[in-house]
Amino acid sequence: MRNRLVLTLALVAVASLFTPLYAQEAAAAADGGVRMWSVITAGFALAFAAGLGALAQARGLSSAAEGIARNPAAAGEIRGALILGLVLIESLVIYVLLVALILFFANPFVG
């Protein structure tokens, strides 16, 4: 585990040495590049949020179904907690969607 951490930190340190090379673009080319990368980043963020949100909802639903199966008398309380949890998980995905739409249509990085 320690070797993996050291290797990761070493790779990040080496990669940070090459970042000034990409800062030498012309201003006109940088505007298009920033817009392109912000759209790509927003797309990946939305994909990760939707995928991980779906996994979290599936795990919560599975646990709630198992809890109701074990104790049917607590079905109402479990159902309420499940709905609240699903709403909170889905709200995080909607926040990522909002940020992605801002980056797609009102790109704040391009002047």
C-alpha positions as CSV (number, residue, x, y, z in Angstrom):
1,M,0.0,0.0,0.0
2,R,2.8,2.4,0.9
3,N,4.6,1.6,-2.4
4,R,1.5,2.4,-4.4
5,L,1.2,5.8,-2.6
6,V,4.8,6.6,-3.2
7,L,4.5,5.7,-6.9
8,T,1.3,7.8,-7.2
9,L,3.0,10.8,-5.6
10,A,6.0,10.4,-7.8
11,L,3.9,10.2,-11.0
12,V,2.0,13.4,-10.0
13,A,5.3,15.2,-9.3
14,V,6.7,14.2,-12.7
15,A,3.5,15.2,-14.4
16,S,3.6,18.6,-12.8
17,L,6.9,19.3,-14.3
18,F,5.4,19.2,-17.8
19,T,2.4,21.5,-17.2
20,P,4.3,24.7,-18.0
21,L,4.8,23.3,-21.5
22,Y,1.1,23.5,-22.2
23,A,0.8,27.1,-20.9
24,Q,2.7,28.5,-23.9
25,E,-0.3,28.5,-26.3
26,A,-1.4,31.6,-28.1
27,A,-4.4,33.5,-26.6
28,A,-6.7,32.8,-29.5
29,A,-6.0,29.1,-29.5
30,A,-6.4,29.0,-25.7
31,D,-10.0,30.2,-25.9
32,G,-11.0,27.3,-28.1
33,G,-9.0,24.9,-26.0
34,V,-10.5,26.0,-22.7
35,R,-14.0,25.8,-24.2
36,M,-13.3,22.3,-25.5
37,W,-11.8,21.0,-22.3
38,S,-14.5,22.5,-20.1
39,V,-17.2,20.7,-22.2
40,I,-15.3,17.4,-22.1
41,T,-14.8,17.8,-18.3
42,A,-18.5,18.6,-17.8
43,G,-19.5,15.5,-19.8
44,F,-17.2,13.2,-17.8
45,A,-18.4,14.7,-14.5
46,L,-22.0,14.1,-15.6
47,A,-21.3,10.6,-16.6
48,F,-19.5,9.8,-13.3
49,A,-22.3,11.5,-11.2
50,A,-25.0,9.6,-13.1
51,G,-23.3,6.3,-12.9
52,L,-22.2,6.5,-9.2
53,G,-25.6,8.0,-8.3
54,A,-27.3,5.0,-9.9
55,L,-25.0,2.6,-8.0
56,A,-25.7,4.4,-4.7
57,Q,-29.5,4.3,-5.3
58,A,-29.4,0.6,-6.2
59,R,-27.4,-0.2,-3.1
60,G,-29.8,1.8,-0.9
61,L,-32.8,0.1,-2.5
62,S,-31.3,-3.3,-2.0
63,S,-30.6,-2.5,1.7
64,A,-34.1,-1.2,2.2
65,A,-35.7,-4.3,0.6
66,E,-33.5,-6.5,2.8
67,G,-34.4,-4.5,5.9
68,I,-38.2,-4.8,5.1
69,A,-37.8,-8.5,4.5
70,R,-36.2,-9.0,7.8
71,N,-38.6,-6.7,9.8
72,P,-41.9,-6.1,8.0
73,A,-43.2,-4.1,11.0
74,A,-40.6,-1.4,10.3
75,A,-41.5,-1.0,6.6
76,G,-43.0,2.5,7.0
77,E,-39.9,3.9,8.7
78,I,-37.5,2.2,6.3
79,R,-39.5,3.4,3.3
80,G,-39.4,7.0,4.6
81,A,-35.7,6.8,5.1
82,L,-35.2,5.2,1.7
83,I,-37.2,8.0,-0.1
84,L,-35.2,10.7,1.7
85,G,-31.9,9.0,0.8
86,L,-32.9,8.6,-2.8
87,V,-33.9,12.2,-3.0
88,L,-30.6,13.4,-1.6
89,I,-28.6,11.2,-3.9
90,E,-30.6,12.4,-6.9
91,S,-30.1,16.0,-5.9
92,L,-26.3,15.6,-6.1
93,V,-26.7,14.3,-9.6
94,I,-28.9,17.3,-10.5
95,Y,-26.3,19.7,-9.1
96,V,-23.7,18.1,-11.4
97,L,-26.2,18.5,-14.3
98,L,-26.6,22.1,-13.5
99,V,-22.8,22.7,-13.4
100,A,-22.5,20.8,-16.7
101,L,-25.2,22.9,-18.4
102,I,-23.5,26.1,-17.2
103,L,-20.2,24.8,-18.7
104,F,-22.0,23.8,-22.0
105,F,-24.0,26.9,-22.7
106,A,-22.7,29.8,-20.5
107,N,-19.1,28.9,-20.4
108,P,-17.6,31.2,-17.7
109,F,-14.0,30.5,-18.8
110,V,-14.3,32.0,-22.2
111,G,-14.5,35.8,-22.4
